[in-house]
Amino acid sequence: MRKGRAVFVGVTLSVTIVMVYALFHRGRGPVSSPYTPGVVPSPHRRTQSPQGTSVRTASMPDFSSAKLTIEGKKDVDKILTVFQTRIDFYGKVQDQYGKPVAGANVYYSAADQYFGDSSKYKGESGPDGSFSIKGIKGAGLYVEVSKDGYDRIPDQSYGGFAYGVPSGRPPPTAHEPAQFVLRKKAIADPLIVINNRQFKVPNGGRPLEIDLRTGRQAHANEGDLRIERWEDEKNRGARQKFSWKCRISVPGGGLVERDKNFDFQAPADGYQEAIEIDQPATLEVKWQSAKEVQYFVQLKDRTFARVSLELHAGYTNFLLLECYLNPSGSQNLEYDPAKKAAVR
């Protein structure tokens, strides 16, 4: 189960459980219950009977128990009907340019059981990108879309929708469908790829130089990427701030910050030879002993790359590098695993 879907289903169930307890305790004194006051019950567990057979022990109140008042049973019935709410869902898939995406896979997960897994359904978008599912039941519905040749975009290619519980927004309709976006990939060039290469960065400004075509450390003045670090080793400690800074430079070329995870076209200009990351101990709010940054890089031979750097200061000092370089000189940095360029 994907994380987003699991979170949505969990929240839906939690809201429903809160409603159950609110109804049980509404306008009444203490309610007889098999649970310790103030302890939130777990969903359920399985125990072994003396004969060794599996017995399911519910952690919620026994809804058929004589201990429940007639009013309480009515309240419970109301809660259980939440999971039987009719769902008619309408959506539409488009790309980043607003064009409809036909033939996209649509995955549904309906929270229709108090215990147990949600019911799963699958569909496909039509020629105009639209899709729908009707007549199913549940307290909520999680929807995710995908298609080969497209990237999913966080919070735009999937989402949760409440039906049996309050959500603050009306459900999608045929006239106003929910909008889902997939990013259409460009035609990829063969790229040189360096994955998760780790380096120790000397202190005191002594440079580390890296060859971005091989992912190896280079000799002085021969690298594509240069990293310099200064750190207050005397005052650093596991539980206190310490001053550190790092200078990232491309000799004869430059860097420009990449702030979009789905931006794969290197810009033609705007590059600066060096960028500094400064973390003084006096920094009040955003001080960190580790930073993750992304840049487009133009090398001295006018080839382009995109790099991701994880910089870790303190006792765990190291640099983690990921790089995608286009040896042809094109600014296109879209990656296709089937089109890797050879690393020399």
Secondary structure in CASP SS format (residue, H / E / C, confidence):
PFRMAT SS
TARGET T0000
AUTHOR 0000-0000-0000
METHOD secondary structure of the structure
MODEL  1
M C 1.00
R C 1.00
K H 1.00
G H 1.00
R H 1.00
A H 1.00
V H 1.00
F H 1.00
V H 1.00
G H 1.00
V H 1.00
T H 1.00
L H 1.00
S H 1.00
V H 1.00
T H 1.00
I H 1.00
V H 1.00
M H 1.00
V H 1.00
Y H 1.00
A H 1.00
L H 1.00
F H 1.00
H H 1.00
R C 1.00
G C 1.00
R C 1.00
G C 1.00
P C 1.00
V C 1.00
S C 1.00
S C 1.00
P C 1.00
Y C 1.00
T C 1.00
P C 1.00
G C 1.00
V C 1.00
V C 1.00
P C 1.00
S C 1.00
P C 1.00
H E 1.00
R E 1.00
R E 1.00
T E 1.00
Q E 1.00
S C 1.00
P C 1.00
Q C 1.00
G C 1.00
T C 1.00
S E 1.00
V E 1.00
R E 1.00
T E 1.00
A E 1.00
S C 1.00
M C 1.00
P C 1.00
D C 1.00
F C 1.00
S C 1.00
S C 1.00
A C 1.00
K C 1.00
L C 1.00
T C 1.00
I H 1.00
E H 1.00
G H 1.00
K H 1.00
K H 1.00
D H 1.00
V H 1.00
D H 1.00
K H 1.00
I H 1.00
L H 1.00
T H 1.00
V H 1.00
F C 1.00
Q C 1.00
T C 1.00
R E 1.00
I E 1.00
D E 1.00
F E 1.00
Y E 1.00
G E 1.00
K E 1.00
V E 1.00
Q E 1.00
D E 1.00
Q C 1.00
Y C 1.00
G C 1.00
K C 1.00
P E 1.00
V C 1.00
A C 1.00
G C 1.00
A C 1.00
N E 1.00
V E 1.00
Y E 1.00
Y E 1.00
S E 1.00
A E 1.00
A C 1.00
D C 1.00
Q C 1.00
Y C 1.00
F C 1.00
G C 1.00
D C 1.00
S C 1.00
S E 1.00
K E 1.00
Y E 1.00
K E 1.00
G E 1.00
E E 1.00
S C 1.00
G C 1.00
P C 1.00
D C 1.00
G C 1.00
S E 1.00
F E 1.00
S E 1.00
I E 1.00
K E 1.00
G E 1.00
I E 1.00
K E 1.00
G C 1.00
A C 1.00
G E 1.00
L E 1.00
Y E 1.00
V E 1.00
E E 1.00
V E 1.00
S E 1.00
K C 1.00
D C 1.00
G C 1.00
Y E 1.00
D E 1.00
R E 1.00
I C 1.00
P C 1.00
D C 1.00
Q C 1.00
S C 1.00
Y E 1.00
G E 1.00
G E 1.00
F E 1.00
A E 1.00
Y C 1.00
G C 1.00
V C 1.00
P C 1.00
S C 1.00
G C 1.00
R C 1.00
P C 1.00
P C 1.00
P C 1.00
T C 1.00
A C 1.00
H C 1.00
E C 1.00
P C 1.00
A E 1.00
Q E 1.00
F E 1.00
V E 1.00
L E 1.00
R E 1.00
K E 1.00
K C 1.00
A C 1.00
I C 1.00
A C 1.00
D C 1.00
P C 1.00
L E 1.00
I E 1.00
V E 1.00
I E 1.00
N E 1.00
N E 1.00
R E 1.00
Q E 1.00
F E 1.00
K C 1.00
V C 1.00
P C 1.00
N C 1.00
G C 1.00
G C 1.00
R C 1.00
P C 1.00
L E 1.00
E E 1.00
I E 1.00
D E 1.00
L C 1.00
R C 1.00
T C 1.00
G C 1.00
R E 1.00
Q E 1.00
A C 1.00
H C 1.00
A C 1.00
N C 1.00
E C 1.00
G C 1.00
D C 1.00
L E 1.00
R E 1.00
I E 1.00
E E 1.00
R E 1.00
W E 1.00
E E 1.00
D C 1.00
E C 1.00
K C 1.00
N C 1.00
R C 1.00
G E 1.00
A C 1.00
R C 1.00
Q E 1.00
K C 1.00
F C 1.00
S C 1.00
W E 1.00
K E 1.00
C E 1.00
R E 1.00
I E 1.00
S E 1.00
V C 1.00
P C 1.00
G C 1.00
G C 1.00
G E 1.00
L E 1.00
V E 1.00
E E 1.00
R C 1.00
D C 1.00
K C 1.00
N C 1.00
F C 1.00
D C 1.00
F C 1.00
Q E 1.00
A C 1.00
P C 1.00
A C 1.00
D C 1.00
G C 1.00
Y C 1.00
Q E 1.00
E C 1.00
A E 1.00
I E 1.00
E E 1.00
I E 1.00
D E 1.00
Q E 1.00
P C 1.00
A C 1.00
T C 1.00
L C 1.00
E C 1.00
V C 1.00
K C 1.00
W C 1.00
Q C 1.00
S C 1.00
A E 1.00
K E 1.00
E E 1.00
V E 1.00
Q E 1.00
Y E 1.00
F E 1.00
V E 1.00
Q E 1.00
L C 1.00
K C 1.00
D C 1.00
R C 1.00
T C 1.00
F E 1.00
A E 1.00
R E 1.00
V E 1.00
S E 1.00
L E 1.00
E E 1.00
L E 1.00
H E 1.00
A C 1.00
G H 1.00
Y H 1.00
T H 1.00
N C 1.00
F E 1.00
L E 1.00
L E 1.00
L E 1.00
E E 1.00
C E 1.00
Y E 1.00
L E 1.00
N E 1.00
P C 1.00
S C 1.00
G C 1.00
S C 1.00
Q C 1.00
N E 1.00
L C 1.00
E C 1.00
Y C 1.00
D C 1.00
P H 1.00
A H 1.00
K H 1.00
K E 1.00
A C 1.00
A C 1.00
V C 1.00
R C 1.00
END
